[in-house]
Amino acid sequence: MTSSTVHVPVVQAADLSGDLVLPEGAQSVVAFAHGSGSSRYSPRNRAVAEVLQRAGLGTLLLDLLTEHEEELDEFTGELRFDIPLLGRRMVAAVDWLAANPETDGMPLGLFGASTGAAAALIAAAERPDRVTAVVSRGGRVDLAGDALGRVRAPVLLLVGGHDPDVLALNREAAARLAAPHRLEVIPGATHLFAEENALETVARSARDWFLRPDPELFHAGG
């Protein structure tokens, strides 16, 4: 397994920092889009990434804001909720992975949490020929807006059963998805999936989705 710190160039900003991990023989890679106020050091996303890595999937955990932007945003809180900006940053990550010699040609999945899920769906809509699957964990997928109808990759929506507001928003957003999708409710889980076994369930479901399960599991509705 190889692990390296990488830098993804974006327009009108310094490079975004990320951690790229490629297990030996990896045939696909998953890029993570973190939620508002989080970063590539998110313990929850790192826990999910480790499960994916053990299954042979590469992972890219990326900061969607630069260090300077993060510092400014501590006072304004604007950039972390700028969904179009975060979406463009995820598109840049998709393009970077497509151009990177270590990941060029690999099937690409996107994993988004909270507001990062909207950014992941925007990137999937903008790069339908590159993104092969999307997973949302407690995602504000409703914030993807019109991009929902343009996503072509299969989408898995994971929501806690004790997160009623986000669950309602996911159900509404799912109705707008034209792509194959499934809404999976994690019983007893709240928004951060801090309950016993909740995050493990998320990680296993995400792993199976990215490993391309039987196409019959991809179905509209949920």
C-alpha positions as CSV (number, residue, x, y, z in Angstrom):
1,M,0.0,0.0,0.0
2,T,1.3,3.4,-0.9
3,S,0.3,6.7,0.8
4,S,1.3,10.2,-0.3
5,T,0.3,13.8,0.3
6,V,-0.9,15.3,-3.0
7,H,-1.8,18.8,-4.2
8,V,-4.8,19.4,-6.5
9,P,-4.7,22.6,-8.5
10,V,-7.8,24.7,-8.6
11,V,-8.7,28.0,-10.3
12,Q,-8.1,31.2,-8.4
13,A,-6.8,29.5,-5.3
14,A,-3.7,27.7,-4.0
15,D,-3.6,24.0,-4.4
16,L,-5.9,21.8,-2.3
17,S,-4.1,19.3,0.0
18,G,-5.1,15.7,0.0
19,D,-4.0,12.2,1.2
20,L,-3.9,9.6,-1.6
21,V,-3.8,5.9,-0.5
22,L,-3.5,3.1,-3.0
23,P,-3.5,-0.5,-1.9
24,E,-1.4,-2.9,-3.9
25,G,-3.3,-3.8,-7.0
26,A,-6.0,-1.2,-6.6
27,Q,-8.3,-1.1,-9.6
28,S,-10.5,1.8,-8.5
29,V,-10.3,4.9,-6.3
30,V,-12.8,6.9,-4.2
31,A,-12.6,10.6,-3.6
32,F,-14.1,12.0,-0.4
33,A,-15.9,15.3,-0.1
34,H,-16.1,16.5,3.5
35,G,-18.9,18.3,5.1
36,S,-19.0,21.9,6.4
37,G,-16.4,22.6,9.0
38,S,-14.5,19.3,8.4
39,S,-11.3,18.4,6.6
40,R,-9.4,15.5,5.3
41,Y,-8.6,14.6,8.9
42,S,-12.2,13.8,9.7
43,P,-12.1,10.7,11.9
44,R,-15.4,9.5,10.5
45,N,-14.3,9.7,6.9
46,R,-10.9,8.2,7.7
47,A,-12.6,5.3,9.4
48,V,-14.7,4.7,6.2
49,A,-11.6,5.1,4.1
50,E,-9.8,2.4,6.0
51,V,-12.6,-0.1,5.3
52,L,-12.4,0.8,1.6
53,Q,-8.7,0.4,1.6
54,R,-8.8,-3.0,3.2
55,A,-11.2,-4.0,0.4
56,G,-8.6,-2.9,-2.2
57,L,-10.0,0.4,-3.1
58,G,-7.8,3.5,-3.4
59,T,-8.9,6.6,-1.5
60,L,-8.3,10.4,-1.8
61,L,-9.2,12.4,1.2
62,L,-9.1,16.0,0.1
63,D,-9.5,19.4,1.8
64,L,-12.0,21.4,-0.3
65,L,-10.8,24.7,1.2
66,T,-7.2,25.9,1.4
67,E,-5.6,26.5,4.8
68,H,-6.0,30.3,4.3
69,E,-9.6,29.9,3.3
70,E,-10.3,27.8,6.3
71,E,-8.8,30.5,8.6
72,L,-10.9,33.2,7.0
73,D,-14.0,31.0,7.1
74,E,-13.7,30.6,10.9
75,F,-15.0,34.1,11.1
76,T,-17.5,34.2,8.1
77,G,-18.6,30.6,7.6
78,E,-19.5,31.4,4.0
79,L,-17.2,29.3,2.0
80,R,-18.0,26.0,3.7
81,F,-21.6,26.5,2.6
82,D,-20.7,27.7,-0.9
83,I,-22.0,24.6,-2.7
84,P,-21.2,25.7,-6.3
85,L,-17.6,26.4,-5.2
86,L,-17.3,23.1,-3.4
87,G,-18.7,21.4,-6.5
88,R,-16.1,23.0,-8.7
89,R,-13.4,21.8,-6.3
90,M,-14.7,18.3,-6.5
91,V,-14.7,18.5,-10.3
92,A,-11.0,19.6,-10.1
93,A,-10.3,16.5,-8.0
94,V,-12.0,14.2,-10.5
95,D,-10.0,15.8,-13.3
96,W,-6.8,15.5,-11.3
97,L,-7.3,11.8,-10.6
98,A,-8.0,11.2,-14.3
99,A,-4.7,12.9,-15.2
100,N,-2.6,11.4,-12.4
101,P,-0.5,8.5,-13.7
102,E,-1.2,6.4,-10.6
103,T,-5.0,6.6,-11.0
104,D,-5.5,7.4,-14.7
105,G,-8.1,5.0,-16.1
106,M,-9.4,3.8,-12.8
107,P,-13.1,3.7,-12.1
108,L,-13.8,6.6,-9.8
109,G,-16.3,6.7,-6.9
110,L,-17.3,9.8,-4.8
111,F,-18.1,9.7,-1.1
112,G,-19.8,12.8,0.3
113,A,-20.8,13.7,3.9
114,S,-23.1,16.5,4.9
115,T,-22.7,19.4,2.5
116,G,-19.9,17.5,0.8
117,A,-22.5,15.1,-0.6
118,A,-24.0,17.9,-2.7
119,A,-20.5,18.8,-4.0
120,A,-20.0,15.1,-4.9
121,L,-23.3,14.9,-6.8
122,I,-22.4,18.1,-8.7
123,A,-19.1,16.6,-9.7
124,A,-20.8,13.4,-10.8
125,A,-23.2,15.4,-12.9
126,E,-20.4,17.4,-14.5
127,R,-18.2,14.3,-15.2
128,P,-20.6,11.5,-16.0
129,D,-18.0,9.7,-18.1
130,R,-15.6,9.5,-15.2
131,V,-17.7,9.0,-12.0
132,T,-19.0,5.4,-11.7
133,A,-20.7,5.5,-8.3
134,V,-21.6,8.0,-5.5
135,V,-22.3,7.4,-1.8
136,S,-23.8,10.1,0.6
137,R,-23.4,9.8,4.4
138,G,-26.0,12.0,6.1
139,G,-25.7,14.2,3.1
140,R,-27.5,17.5,2.3
141,V,-28.0,16.1,-1.2
142,D,-30.9,18.5,-1.7
143,L,-28.3,21.3,-2.0
144,A,-27.1,19.8,-5.3
145,G,-30.2,21.4,-6.9
146,D,-30.6,20.9,-10.7
147,A,-27.5,18.6,-10.7
148,L,-29.6,15.8,-9.2
149,G,-31.4,15.2,-12.5
150,R,-28.1,15.1,-14.4
151,V,-26.3,12.5,-12.3
152,R,-25.9,9.2,-14.2
153,A,-23.8,7.2,-11.7
154,P,-25.7,4.9,-9.2
155,V,-26.2,6.8,-5.9
156,L,-26.5,5.3,-2.4
157,L,-28.0,7.6,0.2
158,L,-27.2,6.6,3.8
159,V,-29.2,8.4,6.5
160,G,-29.6,7.8,10.2
161,G,-33.0,6.7,11.3
162,H,-32.9,9.3,14.1
163,D,-32.0,12.2,11.7
164,P,-35.5,13.1,10.6
165,D,-34.8,16.4,8.9
166,V,-32.0,15.1,6.8
167,L,-34.0,11.9,6.1
168,A,-36.9,14.0,4.8
169,L,-34.6,16.0,2.6
170,N,-33.0,12.8,1.2
171,R,-36.3,11.4,0.3
172,E,-37.3,14.5,-1.5
173,A,-33.9,14.6,-3.4
174,A,-34.1,10.9,-4.2
175,A,-37.3,11.6,-6.1
176,R,-35.4,14.0,-8.3
177,L,-32.6,11.6,-9.2
178,A,-32.8,10.1,-12.6
179,A,-29.9,7.8,-11.9
180,P,-30.3,4.4,-10.3
181,H,-30.3,5.0,-6.5
182,R,-31.1,3.5,-3.1
183,L,-32.0,5.2,0.2
184,E,-30.7,3.1,3.1
185,V,-31.8,4.1,6.6
186,I,-29.4,3.1,9.4
187,P,-31.7,2.3,12.4
188,G,-31.0,4.2,15.6
189,A,-28.3,6.4,14.0
190,T,-28.2,10.2,14.4
191,H,-26.6,12.7,12.0
192,L,-22.9,11.9,13.0
193,F,-23.4,8.1,13.2
194,A,-21.8,8.1,16.6
195,E,-23.9,5.3,17.8
196,E,-22.5,1.8,18.3
197,N,-22.0,0.0,14.9
198,A,-23.6,2.9,13.0
199,L,-20.4,4.1,11.2
200,E,-19.3,0.5,10.6
201,T,-22.6,-0.1,8.9
202,V,-22.0,3.0,6.7
203,A,-18.5,1.8,5.8
204,R,-19.7,-1.7,4.8
205,S,-22.6,-0.3,2.7
206,A,-20.3,2.1,1.0
207,R,-17.7,-0.6,0.3
208,D,-20.2,-2.9,-1.3
209,W,-21.6,-0.1,-3.4
210,F,-18.2,0.9,-4.7
211,L,-17.2,-2.7,-5.4
212,R,-20.0,-2.7,-7.9
213,P,-22.5,-5.2,-6.5
214,D,-25.1,-7.0,-8.6
215,P,-26.8,-4.5,-10.9
216,E,-30.2,-5.7,-9.5
217,L,-29.2,-3.8,-6.3
218,F,-29.3,-0.6,-8.2
219,H,-32.9,0.4,-8.3
220,A,-34.9,3.6,-8.2
221,G,-36.7,4.4,-5.1
222,G,-36.1,3.5,-1.5
